[in-house]
């Protein structure tokens, strides 16, 4: 007597065929839904985000490009733009590390050179002027190209100008090559730096001494409204204290004398502080005038971009 199988053969066959069919259908659907992104598409998308000022997302997309296309010719450029995007997003710490990684090549390529300049901008953004200048010194020591050295020296010079360090600025500009210094604008700049010692200034000690007469120190520092206010307030308190003592109101006279003494000391301190502020204001005005005289009529140059508030107006150029 033949043995019957526990399950009908035709049922098992139909189930197997259905499983195979379902698996094939799933694979075909998955293949149909798969999206293949080419390197150029990924790069253009990252650039689009950067142009739209979505800097964080742009940095992520540039990083994704370098991850998925590690052998692409634009890999280092994408890494540089990722660092620039982070800098624009305000993350100078991460940007600084990215640029530092890009400088670790020998010999230096264009990306490494631009990364040195961007490291300088990162340090300036963090108000680390000494380190910013140090990066330019490092670039000068590592590069063999006269044009790169001239760029670094020019950047150092303008940093010193912004810091109102006239002699240091003049020294940096004078170290530039003869070809770079042949420009007549450089002669005008050098002459301006030489005359920086003639910037009008006020002596803080003299301002304090003059303030023995309330308002005289402020008058010396050209703060005319403050001078009038200091004279009126201190004079009124002195007169009120005198009248109080004259009428035997000793308690009130003592109180007014104490308050008047405070205003009198504030008058002296304000005059000395005003002298310092006057000197700083004059130096800053002179630095701005130097920059304007040099750049007048010129197109925007990444080497001579300055500050706007607490953020840098960034412009850079990649020569490749």
C-alpha angles and dihedrals in degrees: 000000000000118000115241117224115245090242130031110263094224091054092052091048092051092050092050092049091049091051092050091047092049092049092050091047092051092049092048092049091048091050091048092052096046114114119210114199118199123216094251092052092051092047094048091049091053091049090049091055090049092051088050088053092243088138100167093052091043090055090051092051093048088050090050089053093053091047098051097035104039094157097047115122090233094053095106092043089054090049090052092049090049089056091047090050091053091049091051089049089057097252097126094159095061092038090054091054091048093051091046090056090052092055093059096096132104120240099027115247127201092271092053091050092050089046090058089054091048091050086056090053090049091054091047090051087054090047091245097139095163092055091045090057090044090059089055090050089052092050092050090051094048101041125080096192117101092209091056091049090050091051091050093048091048091051090049090050094053092047088056090047090053088051089048091239096145102177093046090050092049091050092052094049092046091056090063118107122274090248091057093044092050088084110105089224089065090056090052091048092049090050090050092051090049090055094049089101088070094063108129112255140174125225109238092204092052090048089054093048092050090052089073079092102054111247096013092102092051089048089054091053091049095248095134100169091049089049092055092046093048091050094048097044096044092042092050093049092048092050093046092050092048092050091048093054091043090057092046092251090138097162092053091042091052092049092049091047091052092049091044091052089055092051091046092053089046089052091056094044092047092053093051091045089048090055091054091048091048091053092048092048092051092049092049091049090051092049090051090049092051090052092046093049091050097044098038108131095002128120118248112289123198090216094061104041113131139193130291109194108311095329128076122239095229124207124160139169127210111204099208 
